[in-house]
Amino acid sequence: MNEWKTADDILDFAISNEQKAVDFYQELAAAATKAWTRDVFEQYAREEMGHKAKIEAVKAGQKLKPVEGKVLDLKLGDYLVDIEPTPGMDYQSALVVAMKREKAAFRLYSDLARQVEEEDLKNLFLLLAQEEAKHKLRFEVEYDEYVLCEN
């Protein structure tokens, strides 16, 4: 894990991380051959932009409410082989890559929440961890319905 000297360093890292997620989903959307898959990945890009905006708002001084509840985890992504994203990959492969990325993002924000002492930052990272867990769950449900039910 990186060594940060200030809260702004951590927030800048998180902002950069969210921008990478936006770029990833935009690339998947651009490479999609079907309109409905393009729409799915464009929606995720917009949600990641929302995460970035939340982090920027906290950096600017906005307060967030504490996180409530936990998100269900089907753990489908835990049993899938890692796949590297490639241009023109099929929807199944894109779902696997997306699940793995969301799981990594969940772990990152959970770890950041444990490392910071400031309550506002802890709440931000717990909120983002829950958001990433929701994304992973939605990808797992999609994988279950699209891939597992098709086979």
C-alpha positions in Angstrom: 0.0 0.0 0.0 1.2 3.5 -0.7 2.6 5.8 1.9 0.7 9.1 2.1 1.7 12.1 4.1 -1.7 13.9 4.1 -5.4 13.3 3.7 -5.2 15.1 0.4 -2.6 12.6 -0.8 -5.1 9.8 0.0 -8.0 11.6 -1.7 -5.9 12.4 -4.8 -5.0 8.7 -5.0 -8.7 7.7 -4.7 -9.7 10.3 -7.3 -7.1 8.9 -9.7 -8.3 5.4 -9.0 -11.9 6.3 -9.8 -10.8 8.0 -13.0 -9.0 4.8 -14.0 -12.3 3.0 -13.4 -14.2 5.5 -15.5 -11.7 5.0 -18.3 -11.9 1.2 -18.1 -15.7 1.2 -18.4 -15.6 3.7 -21.2 -13.1 1.5 -23.1 -15.4 -1.5 -22.6 -18.3 0.5 -23.8 -16.5 1.7 -26.9 -15.4 -1.8 -27.7 -18.9 -3.3 -27.2 -20.4 -4.8 -30.3 -24.0 -4.7 -29.0 -25.9 -1.6 -27.9 -27.1 -3.2 -24.7 -23.6 -4.1 -23.5 -22.4 -0.6 -24.4 -25.2 0.8 -22.3 -24.3 -1.4 -19.3 -20.7 -0.3 -19.4 -21.6 3.4 -20.0 -23.8 3.2 -16.9 -20.9 1.9 -14.8 -18.6 4.7 -16.2 -21.2 7.2 -15.0 -21.4 5.6 -11.6 -17.6 5.7 -11.2 -17.7 9.4 -12.2 -20.2 9.8 -9.3 -17.7 8.2 -6.9 -15.0 10.5 -8.2 -17.3 13.5 -7.6 -18.0 12.3 -4.0 -14.3 12.1 -3.2 -13.8 15.6 -4.7 -16.6 16.9 -2.6 -15.1 15.5 0.5 -11.8 17.0 -0.4 -13.6 20.3 -0.8 -15.0 20.0 2.7 -18.4 18.3 2.3 -19.5 15.9 5.0 -21.0 12.5 4.3 -23.4 10.4 6.3 -22.0 7.2 7.9 -22.5 3.9 5.9 -25.3 1.7 6.9 -25.7 -2.0 6.2 -23.7 -4.4 4.1 -24.0 -5.6 0.5 -24.6 -9.3 -0.4 -21.7 -11.0 -2.0 -22.4 -14.0 -4.3 -18.7 -14.7 -4.4 -18.9 -15.8 -8.1 -15.9 -13.7 -9.0 -13.9 -15.6 -6.4 -14.1 -18.8 -8.4 -13.4 -17.4 -11.9 -10.0 -17.4 -13.6 -8.4 -14.0 -14.0 -8.7 -12.6 -17.5 -6.7 -9.7 -18.9 -8.8 -7.1 -20.8 -8.3 -7.2 -24.5 -9.9 -5.3 -27.4 -13.0 -7.1 -28.6 -13.3 -9.5 -25.7 -16.7 -11.1 -25.4 -19.3 -10.1 -22.8 -18.6 -13.0 -20.5 -14.9 -12.1 -20.3 -15.7 -8.5 -19.8 -18.0 -9.4 -16.9 -15.2 -11.5 -15.3 -12.7 -8.6 -15.6 -15.3 -6.2 -14.2 -16.0 -8.4 -11.2 -12.3 -8.7 -10.4 -11.8 -5.0 -10.7 -14.7 -4.2 -8.4 -13.5 -6.7 -5.9 -10.1 -5.1 -5.9 -11.7 -1.6 -5.5 -13.7 -2.9 -2.6 -10.6 -4.2 -0.9 -8.7 -0.9 -1.6 -11.4 1.2 0.0 -11.8 -1.1 2.9 -8.1 -1.0 3.6 -8.0 2.8 3.3 -10.9 3.0 5.8 -8.9 1.0 8.2 -5.8 3.2 7.7 -7.3 6.6 8.3 -8.3 8.0 11.7 -10.3 11.0 10.5 -14.0 10.0 10.8 -15.0 11.8 7.5 -12.4 10.0 5.5 -13.3 6.7 7.1 -17.0 7.2 6.2 -16.0 8.2 2.7 -13.9 5.0 2.1 -16.5 2.8 3.7 -19.2 4.3 1.5 -17.0 3.8 -1.6 -16.3 0.2 -0.5 -20.0 -0.5 -0.3 -20.6 1.1 -3.7 -17.9 -1.1 -5.3 -19.5 -4.1 -3.5 -22.8 -3.2 -5.1 -21.2 -3.0 -8.5 -19.6 -6.4 -8.0 -22.9 -7.9 -6.9 -24.6 -6.5 -10.0 -21.9 -8.0 -12.3 -22.3 -11.3 -10.4 -26.0 -11.3 -10.9 -25.5 -10.5 -14.6 -22.9 -13.2 -14.9 -25.3 -15.7 -13.3 -28.2 -14.7 -15.5 -26.3 -14.3 -18.8 -23.5 -16.9 -18.6 -24.4 -19.6 -16.0 -28.1 -19.8 -17.2 -27.0 -19.9 -20.8 -24.7 -22.9 -20.3 
